[in-house]
Amino acid sequence: MSRRYPATSFVRSVPALGSSYRYATRGMSQSTSARGAALALSRRRVDRAIVATKGTRNIYLREAANKGSPSRRLPGGCESRSPRVGGGSDRMTKYVLAADYTLMTDYRNVPLATFFSCIPTDYWQSRLAFRILANEPTLNGDGQPLRAPYGLRKIEAGLVKAFGRQSVIVADPRYLDRYIDDDTEVVGLHSMDPLGLGPVSMSFTMGGTLTPYTKAMFLDMVNKAQRPGRKYKVILGGPGAWQFDYREGLQQALGIDHIVNGETDHFIHEIFEKVSNEGAPPVIRFTNRTAPNPDQVPKILGPTMHDMVEVMRGCGRGCEFCEVTLRRPRYFPLEYIGEEVAVNVRAGGSSIQLHSDDIFLYRLENWKTFEPNEDAVKGLFRFVMSQPGVDHCYPTHGTVSAAVTNPNLIQDISGIVRARADKWIGIQCGLETGSPHLSKDILNRKAAPFSAEEWPDVVVEGTAILNRNHWFPAYTIILGLPGETPEDAWQTVDLIDRMEQIPGNHFITAPLTFVPVGALRGEEFYNLDERIDEARFNIAYRAWRHVLMEIDEDLWRMTRLPAPLKALIVATGRLGGRYILGVMHRYARERGFRIRAPAKTPRQAEGHTVSFPAA
């Protein structure tokens, strides 16, 4: 390999910067006494939320809860003018929609920087990183965010179709309270990781003992949705709504009147009407039986974050830890996709993100072998690239086994989107485990058409194929899968060793803690802080060590920003990465964990098992 980072090197902690991070509730258009009452209510709600979900020592949340005067500081630490909420007094907005700040920033389009939404707010180093990366959302002339999360745009489209444009507004979460007026009937909140229980957040916060930005910003948004004596209802939906199933009583403590689970694009207007008329239960659930067909899903009306366009829903590979695989697969037609691409292009987008749960399953025909429908997949990419104003497109998710099944498909897609050495295609893939027996027990058909026992070989070969064609896979690994043994964990370390021996390799691995959803709902959360052992620590260490190697070699090349800002972000990444690696070294010494030395040759990588040389 051309790259090496010493396994034993680390930097020491530096003195903390002066704490200038403030983000308190802004003033509302109320009398002074009413404003004081509102602030008291806000403080009480946030404090109760903190007690219910840990994080009581968190500086960020204490300041957000206890500041009694309006502040102009924003989540990124930046100053900004207040938005001008357009429409005047005759706006008559019945429905106000919002998503928290972590879902409304594009993180300066730095590759994989969206993961920084899950870093803890508890340390100055992470607050500094978030402050640099999480730029504020761009607003249009009416004070509305120019872009919004794709799921929120779908809700907006359904409501506008039923009630008209004047009845619906998408709010800037920093000033949510200013969009709410006497005409408001429902405030709809979109969530991804509202309580910090998602796998990435649970990993970054040591099993929830710290507070991630996703949770902190969500609590701040819920705060701003409250008003003393309010008559309007607060409703929560989105991919993160399930988290309230694991925190009994928190829905009421936060002042959330209704929570919606499931796909509701086609009858969201009925739900909002029932909520307005006091005719809906506190928790509303929908299943596959009521999920919409593609022709029932309204098209987005405004541009989306990262210029995202959905091409299919559902999966079918059957991984037991995954919620998505429980949905039936559905495919959006090219004409539908083209109209949504055009919405983003009109707003200045030129690099389109094609969202699916596995892009290689688009219009799949052979559900026995899972061999991609080559013509359909290539046709999708050709169609999007042929749209006026589109310079590039890339998928969100895919399964690495498809690359091994059909290497020519990967090569052809690279040609279609004009990938090259300075223009890579990013894709998120699930690696999950390097253990053949866990693959067989839990991953189900993830390796198909290959056997589950071949999974480690499939990952290595697939990574090599992707890299040769300028694809950069970001792999997830799950720590603490049910039935996982230390030997299984060491086999995952072995697999990382083998991947690092691929000539010219480029990938990252992100270890996530097991969260009980999908077919494994009802199992225990894997508490990283309490249950981590030497084997699983080595997975986390080796994964982060490789991330640092990629930062050193690739971050400058892959970041498209003006030179001064680019230099600041790259320097922050390199210093921050080394700081985290140093923290991990100190943690290992405190716990008595040995750190296994990386393999230096392919033969050594394949020979590693439970025993290992000390680093």
C-alpha positions in Angstrom: 0.0 0.0 0.0 1.1 3.6 -0.6 -0.6 4.9 2.5 0.2 4.1 6.1 -0.9 5.8 9.3 1.1 4.6 12.4 -1.2 2.6 14.7 0.4 4.1 17.8 0.5 7.8 16.8 -1.8 10.3 18.4 -2.0 13.9 19.3 -2.7 15.3 22.7 -5.7 17.3 23.7 -5.3 21.0 23.4 -6.7 23.6 25.8 -10.4 24.3 25.2 -11.4 27.4 23.3 -13.5 30.0 25.0 -17.1 28.9 25.0 -19.0 31.2 22.6 -21.6 28.8 21.4 -25.0 30.1 22.1 -28.4 29.2 20.6 -31.3 30.3 22.6 -34.9 30.8 21.9 -35.6 33.9 19.9 -38.2 36.5 20.8 -41.8 36.0 19.7 -44.3 38.6 18.5 -46.1 38.6 21.9 -46.3 40.9 24.8 -43.3 40.9 27.3 -45.3 38.9 29.9 -46.4 36.4 27.3 -42.9 36.0 26.0 -41.7 35.4 29.5 -44.3 32.7 30.0 -43.3 31.1 26.7 -39.7 31.1 27.7 -40.5 29.5 31.0 -42.5 26.8 29.2 -39.7 26.2 26.8 -37.2 25.8 29.6 -39.4 23.4 31.4 -40.0 21.3 28.3 -36.4 21.0 27.4 -35.3 20.2 30.9 -37.9 17.4 31.0 -36.7 16.1 27.7 -33.1 16.1 28.9 -34.0 14.1 32.0 -36.0 11.6 30.0 -33.2 10.9 27.5 -30.0 11.4 29.5 -27.5 14.0 28.5 -28.1 16.1 31.6 -24.5 17.3 31.7 -24.7 18.6 28.1 -23.6 22.3 27.8 -25.5 22.9 24.6 -28.8 21.9 26.0 -28.3 23.6 29.3 -27.7 26.9 27.5 -30.6 26.4 25.1 -32.9 25.7 28.0 -31.8 28.3 30.5 -31.2 31.4 28.4 -33.9 33.9 29.2 -33.3 36.5 26.5 -33.6 36.2 22.7 -30.4 35.4 20.9 -29.2 35.9 17.4 -26.7 33.1 17.4 -27.5 30.3 15.0 -26.7 26.5 15.2 -23.6 26.8 13.2 -22.3 29.6 15.4 -23.0 32.1 12.6 -24.9 35.4 12.7 -27.8 35.9 10.4 -30.6 38.3 9.7 -34.1 37.3 10.6 -36.2 35.8 7.8 -38.9 37.9 6.2 -41.9 35.6 6.3 -43.8 36.6 3.2 -47.5 36.9 2.5 -48.5 39.6 4.9 -51.5 39.4 7.3 -53.7 37.7 4.7 -51.4 34.7 4.4 -53.9 32.4 6.1 -51.4 29.6 6.5 -53.1 26.7 8.1 -50.2 24.2 8.0 -46.6 25.0 9.0 -44.0 22.4 8.1 -40.4 22.2 9.4 -37.4 19.9 9.8 -34.6 20.4 12.3 -31.4 22.3 11.4 -29.3 19.1 10.9 -31.6 18.2 8.0 -31.7 21.7 6.5 -27.9 22.3 6.0 -26.0 20.9 3.1 -22.7 20.7 5.1 -21.0 22.7 2.3 -21.4 19.6 0.1 -18.3 18.1 1.7 -18.4 14.3 1.0 -19.9 12.3 3.8 -20.2 15.4 6.0 -23.8 14.6 6.8 -22.5 12.1 9.4 -21.4 15.1 11.4 -25.1 15.7 12.3 -24.6 12.8 14.7 -21.5 14.0 16.6 -21.9 15.0 20.2 -22.5 18.5 21.3 -20.7 18.0 24.6 -17.1 18.9 23.5 -15.7 22.0 22.1 -13.9 20.1 19.3 -17.1 18.7 17.9 -18.9 22.0 18.3 -16.1 23.7 16.3 -16.4 21.0 13.6 -20.2 21.5 13.3 -19.8 25.2 13.3 -17.5 25.1 10.3 -19.4 22.5 8.3 -23.1 23.2 9.0 -23.7 26.3 7.0 -27.1 27.9 7.4 -29.9 27.2 4.9 -30.5 29.6 1.9 -33.8 31.4 2.1 -36.0 32.7 -0.8 -37.5 36.1 -0.9 -40.4 35.0 1.3 -38.2 33.8 4.1 -38.7 30.1 3.3 -35.8 27.7 2.9 -35.0 27.2 -0.7 -34.4 23.5 -0.2 -36.0 21.0 2.2 -35.7 17.3 2.9 -37.3 15.1 0.3 -39.8 13.5 2.7 -41.0 17.0 3.9 -41.4 18.1 0.2 -43.7 15.0 -0.3 -45.9 16.1 2.6 -46.0 19.7 1.3 -47.0 18.4 -2.1 -49.9 16.4 -0.7 -51.2 19.2 1.4 -50.9 21.8 -1.4 -52.8 19.5 -3.8 -55.7 19.3 -1.3 -55.8 22.7 0.2 -53.9 25.1 -2.1 -50.5 26.8 -2.0 -51.5 29.6 0.4 -52.5 27.0 3.1 -49.0 25.5 3.4 -45.6 26.9 4.3 -42.2 25.3 4.9 -40.4 27.1 7.8 -36.8 27.9 8.6 -36.4 25.8 11.9 -34.3 28.5 13.5 -37.3 30.8 13.5 -40.2 28.3 13.5 -42.1 30.3 16.1 -42.3 33.3 13.7 -44.1 31.3 11.0 -46.9 30.3 13.4 -49.9 32.7 13.7 -53.5 32.8 14.7 -54.5 31.0 11.5 -52.2 28.0 12.1 -54.1 24.7 12.7 -51.2 22.2 12.5 -47.4 22.4 12.8 -45.9 19.4 11.1 -42.4 18.3 12.1 -40.2 16.0 10.0 -37.7 13.9 11.9 -34.8 11.6 11.1 -33.1 11.0 14.4 -35.2 13.0 16.9 -34.0 11.4 20.2 -30.5 10.4 19.1 -31.3 6.7 19.0 -30.2 6.1 15.4 -27.3 3.7 14.8 -24.8 6.5 13.9 -25.7 8.7 16.8 -25.7 5.8 19.3 -22.2 5.0 18.1 -20.9 8.6 18.1 -22.3 9.3 21.6 -21.2 6.0 23.3 -24.6 4.5 23.5 -26.5 7.8 24.2 -24.4 8.9 27.2 -23.7 12.1 25.2 -26.1 14.3 23.1 -25.8 14.3 19.3 -26.7 17.4 17.3 -29.7 15.5 15.7 -31.3 15.3 19.1 -30.3 18.7 20.3 -31.6 20.5 17.2 -34.8 18.5 17.2 -35.5 19.5 20.8 -34.8 23.1 19.9 -37.3 22.9 17.0 -40.0 21.3 19.2 -39.4 24.1 21.7 -40.1 26.7 19.1 -43.3 24.9 18.1 -44.8 25.6 21.5 -46.9 28.6 22.5 -48.8 29.1 25.8 -52.5 28.3 25.4 -52.0 27.2 21.8 -55.0 25.8 19.8 -53.0 24.4 16.9 -51.7 20.8 17.0 -48.1 19.6 16.7 -47.7 16.5 14.7 -44.5 14.5 14.1 -43.6 12.1 11.3 -40.7 11.0 9.2 -38.2 8.1 9.4 -37.3 8.8 13.0 -40.9 8.7 14.4 -40.2 5.1 15.7 -37.8 6.4 18.3 -40.7 7.5 20.5 -41.8 3.9 20.9 -38.7 3.4 23.0 -39.1 6.5 25.2 -42.5 6.2 26.9 -44.0 9.5 28.0 -41.6 11.7 26.1 -44.2 12.5 23.4 -46.4 14.2 26.0 -43.4 15.8 27.8 -42.3 17.5 24.6 -45.8 18.8 23.6 -46.2 16.6 20.6 -49.9 15.9 20.1 -49.7 13.2 17.4 -47.0 10.9 15.9 -47.5 9.3 12.5 -45.6 6.1 11.5 -45.7 4.8 7.9 -46.1 6.1 4.3 -48.9 8.7 4.1 -48.1 10.6 0.9 -51.5 9.9 -0.7 -53.8 10.7 2.3 -51.7 13.1 4.4 -54.4 15.8 3.9 -57.0 13.5 5.6 -54.6 13.1 8.6 -54.1 16.8 8.9 -57.9 17.4 8.7 -58.6 14.8 11.4 -55.8 16.3 13.6 -57.3 19.8 13.2 -60.7 18.5 14.1 -59.6 16.6 17.2 -60.4 13.3 15.5 -57.0 11.5 15.5 -55.4 9.3 18.2 -52.0 10.3 19.7 -50.1 7.6 17.7 -51.2 6.8 14.1 -49.7 3.8 12.4 -49.8 2.6 8.8 -48.4 -0.5 7.2 -47.6 -2.0 3.8 -51.4 -2.6 3.3 -52.0 1.1 3.0 -48.7 2.1 1.4 -49.2 4.1 -1.9 -48.5 3.0 -5.4 -46.2 5.2 -7.4 -49.1 6.9 -9.2 -50.6 7.9 -5.9 -47.5 9.7 -4.7 -47.5 13.5 -5.4 -44.5 15.0 -7.1 -42.4 17.5 -5.2 -43.1 21.2 -5.8 -39.9 22.6 -4.5 -36.2 21.7 -4.6 -34.8 19.1 -2.2 -31.7 18.8 0.0 -28.7 17.5 -2.1 -31.0 17.6 -5.2 -32.5 14.3 -4.1 -35.0 12.4 -6.3 -36.6 9.1 -5.3 -36.5 6.3 -7.9 -37.9 3.4 -5.9 -39.1 2.3 -2.5 -38.5 -1.0 -0.6 -35.9 -3.6 -0.9 -36.5 -7.3 -0.5 -33.1 -8.7 0.4 -34.5 -9.5 3.9 -31.8 -8.3 6.3 -33.4 -8.9 9.7 -32.1 -5.7 11.3 -33.5 -3.4 8.6 -36.9 -1.7 8.6 -36.8 -0.9 4.9 -36.8 -4.5 3.8 -40.3 -4.9 5.3 -41.7 -2.5 2.6 -42.9 -3.9 -0.7 -40.7 -2.8 -3.7 -42.2 -0.1 -5.9 -40.6 1.8 -8.8 -41.2 5.3 -10.1 -41.4 5.7 -13.9 -38.8 7.7 -15.8 -41.3 10.5 -16.6 -42.1 11.0 -12.9 -38.4 11.1 -12.0 -37.7 13.5 -14.9 -40.3 16.0 -13.5 -38.7 16.0 -10.1 -35.2 16.3 -11.6 -36.5 19.4 -13.4 -37.7 21.0 -10.1 -34.2 20.7 -8.7 -32.5 21.9 -11.9 -34.6 25.1 -12.0 -33.2 25.9 -8.5 -29.6 25.6 -9.7 -29.1 21.9 -9.1 -26.9 20.0 -11.5 -25.7 16.9 -9.5 -28.8 14.7 -8.9 -28.9 12.3 -6.0 -30.9 9.2 -6.9 -32.5 7.8 -3.8 -33.4 4.2 -3.3 -32.6 1.5 -0.7 -30.7 -0.4 -3.3 -30.2 1.2 -6.7 -29.3 -2.2 -8.3 -32.8 -3.5 -7.6 -34.4 -0.9 -9.8 -37.1 -2.8 -11.8 -35.6 -6.1 -10.6 -37.1 -9.1 -12.5 -35.2 -12.1 -11.1 -36.0 -12.2 -7.3 -34.4 -15.6 -7.0 -30.8 -14.6 -7.9 -31.1 -10.8 -7.4 -29.1 -10.2 -10.6 -29.7 -6.6 -11.6 -31.9 -5.7 -14.5 -29.0 -4.3 -16.4 -31.1 -2.5 -19.1 -33.4 -0.8 -16.6 -30.6 0.4 -14.3 -28.5 1.7 -17.1 -31.6 3.2 -18.7 -32.3 5.1 -15.4 -28.9 6.7 -15.3 -28.9 7.5 -19.0 -32.3 9.2 -18.7 -31.3 11.3 -15.7 -28.0 12.4 -17.4 -30.0 13.4 -20.5 -32.1 15.9 -18.6 -31.4 19.6 -19.4 -29.0 21.1 -16.8 -27.8 17.8 -15.3 -24.0 17.3 -15.2 -23.8 14.4 -12.8 -25.9 11.9 -10.9 -25.2 9.3 -8.2 -27.1 6.8 -6.1 -27.6 6.9 -2.4 -27.5 3.2 -1.6 -26.6 -0.1 -3.2 -25.4 -3.6 -2.4 -21.9 -4.5 -3.1 -22.8 -8.0 -4.3 -24.3 -6.5 -7.5 -20.9 -5.3 -8.5 -19.5 -8.8 -8.3 -22.5 -10.2 -10.1 -22.2 -7.8 -13.0 -18.9 -5.8 -13.2 -19.7 -4.6 -16.6 -22.8 -2.8 -15.2 -20.6 -0.8 -12.9 -18.2 0.1 -15.7 -21.1 1.2 -18.0 -22.7 3.4 -15.3 -19.3 5.0 -14.7 -19.2 5.9 -18.4 -22.7 7.2 -18.4 -22.2 9.6 -15.6 -18.6 10.5 -16.8 -16.9 9.3 -13.6 -13.1 9.8 -13.6 -10.1 10.1 -11.2 -11.2 13.5 -10.0 -15.0 12.8 -10.1 -15.9 9.7 -8.1 -19.3 8.2 -7.5 -20.2 7.9 -3.9 -22.5 5.1 -2.6 -23.5 3.9 0.8 -23.3 0.1 1.2 -24.0 -2.2 4.1 -21.1 -4.4 5.1 -22.5 -5.1 8.6 -20.2 -8.0 9.5 -17.3 -10.0 8.4 -18.6 -13.2 9.9 -19.9 -15.8 7.5 -22.2 -17.4 10.1 -23.8 -14.0 11.1 -24.2 -13.3 7.4 -26.2 -16.5 7.1 -28.3 -15.9 10.2 -29.1 -12.2 9.8 -28.1 -10.8 6.4 -30.4 -13.2 4.5 -30.1 -12.5 0.8 -27.6 -9.6 1.0 -24.9 -11.7 -0.7 -27.3 -13.1 -3.4 -26.7 -14.6 -5.9 -23.7 -15.8 -3.8 -24.0 -17.8 -0.6 -24.0 -16.0 2.8 -20.8 -17.9 3.7 -19.1 -16.1 0.7 -20.0 -12.7 2.0 -16.5 -11.6 3.1 -15.1 -12.6 -0.3 -17.9 -10.7 -2.0 -17.1 -7.5 -0.1 -13.4 -7.6 -1.0 -14.0 -8.4 -4.7 -16.9 -5.9 -4.9 -14.8 -3.1 -3.4 -12.0 -3.8 -5.9 -14.5 -3.6 -8.8 -16.1 -0.4 -7.5 -12.7 1.3 -7.0 -11.5 0.4 -10.5 -14.4 2.2 -11.9 -14.1 5.3 -9.7 -16.8 4.3 -7.1 -16.2 5.2 -3.5 -18.2 3.0 -1.1 -19.1 4.1 2.4 -19.7 0.9 4.3 -21.7 0.5 7.6 -20.7 -2.1 10.2 -23.1 -3.1 13.0 -21.6 -3.7 16.4 -23.6 -6.0 18.7 -25.8 -7.9 16.3 -27.8 -10.6 18.2 -25.7 -13.7 18.6 -22.4 -11.9 17.8 -19.3 -13.4 19.5 -15.8 -11.9 19.9 -14.7 -14.3 17.1 -17.3 -12.8 14.8 -16.0 -9.3 15.6 -12.4 -10.3 14.9 -13.5 -11.7 11.6 -14.8 -8.2 10.8 -11.4 -6.8 11.6 -9.9 -9.4 9.3 -12.2 -8.2 6.5 -11.0 -4.6 7.0 -7.4 -5.9 6.8 -8.2 -7.6 3.5 -9.9 -4.6 2.0 -6.9 -2.4 2.9 -4.8 -4.7 0.8 -6.7 -3.9 -2.4 -4.3 -1.9 -4.7 -5.4 1.7 -4.7 -8.3 1.1 -2.4 -10.8 3.8 -1.5 -13.6 3.2 1.0 -14.6 4.0 4.5 -16.2 1.8 7.2 -18.5 3.4 9.8 -19.2 1.1 12.8 -22.8 1.6 14.1 -24.3 0.1 17.2 -27.2 -2.4 16.8 -30.6 -0.8 17.0 -33.6 -3.2 17.3 -35.8 -2.4 14.3 -37.1 -4.5 11.4 -37.6 -8.2 12.2 -35.4 -7.8 15.3 -37.6 -5.3 16.9 -37.9 -6.2 20.6 -34.2 -7.2 20.9 -32.0 -5.1 23.2 -30.1 -2.0 22.1 -26.4 -2.6 22.0 -25.0 -0.2 24.6 -21.5 0.6 23.4 -20.4 2.3 26.6 -21.3 -0.7 28.8 -20.8 -3.7 26.6 -17.8 -2.9 24.4 -15.0 -5.5 24.5 -11.5 -5.7 23.0 -12.7 -7.2 19.7 -15.4 -4.7 19.0 -13.1 -1.9 20.1 -10.7 -3.0 17.4 -13.4 -2.8 14.8 -14.1 0.8 15.8 -10.4 1.7 16.0 -9.5 0.1 12.6 -12.6 1.8 11.0 -11.6 5.2 12.3 -7.9 4.7 11.4 -8.9 4.0 7.8 -11.2 7.1 7.7 -8.2 9.2 8.7 -6.1 7.6 5.9 -8.8 8.6 3.4 -9.0 12.2 4.9 -5.3 12.6 4.5 -5.2 11.4 0.9 -8.6 12.2 -0.6 -10.5 15.0 1.3 -8.6 17.8 -0.5 -9.2 16.3 -3.9 -12.9 15.5 -3.3 -13.9 18.8 -1.7 -15.3 21.5 -4.1 -14.9 24.7 -2.2 -12.9 28.0 -2.5 -9.3 27.4 -1.4 -9.4 29.2 2.0 -12.5 27.4 3.2 -11.3 24.1 1.7 -8.0 24.4 3.5 -9.9 25.1 6.8 -12.1 22.1 6.4 -9.3 19.7 5.4 -7.1 20.9 8.3 -10.0 20.5 10.7 -10.6 16.9 9.4 -7.0 15.9 9.7 -6.5 17.4 13.2 -9.8 16.2 14.4 -9.2 12.7 13.1 -5.9 12.5 14.9 -7.5 13.8 18.0 -10.2 11.1 18.0 -7.6 8.5 17.3 -5.6 9.7 20.3 -8.7 9.6 22.5 -9.2 6.0 21.3 -5.6 5.1 22.3 -6.2 6.5 25.8 -9.5 4.7 26.1 -7.8 1.4 25.1 -5.1 1.9 27.8 -7.7 2.7 30.4 -9.8 -0.4 29.6 -6.8 -2.7 29.1 -7.6 -3.4 25.4 -4.8 -4.4 23.0 -4.8 -2.8 19.5 -4.1 -5.3 16.8 -1.5 -4.2 14.3 -2.8 -3.9 10.7 -1.8 -6.6 8.2 1.1 -5.6 5.9 0.5 -8.2 3.2 -2.5 -9.9 1.6 -1.3 -13.3 3.0 -1.1 -11.9 6.5 -4.5 -10.3 6.2 -6.1 -13.6 5.3 -4.2 -15.4 8.1 -5.5 -13.2 10.9 -8.1 -14.8 13.2 -8.6 -14.4 17.0 -4.9 -14.3 17.9 -3.0 -11.2 16.8 0.3 -9.4 17.2 0.1 -6.5 19.6 0.4 -3.0 18.0 
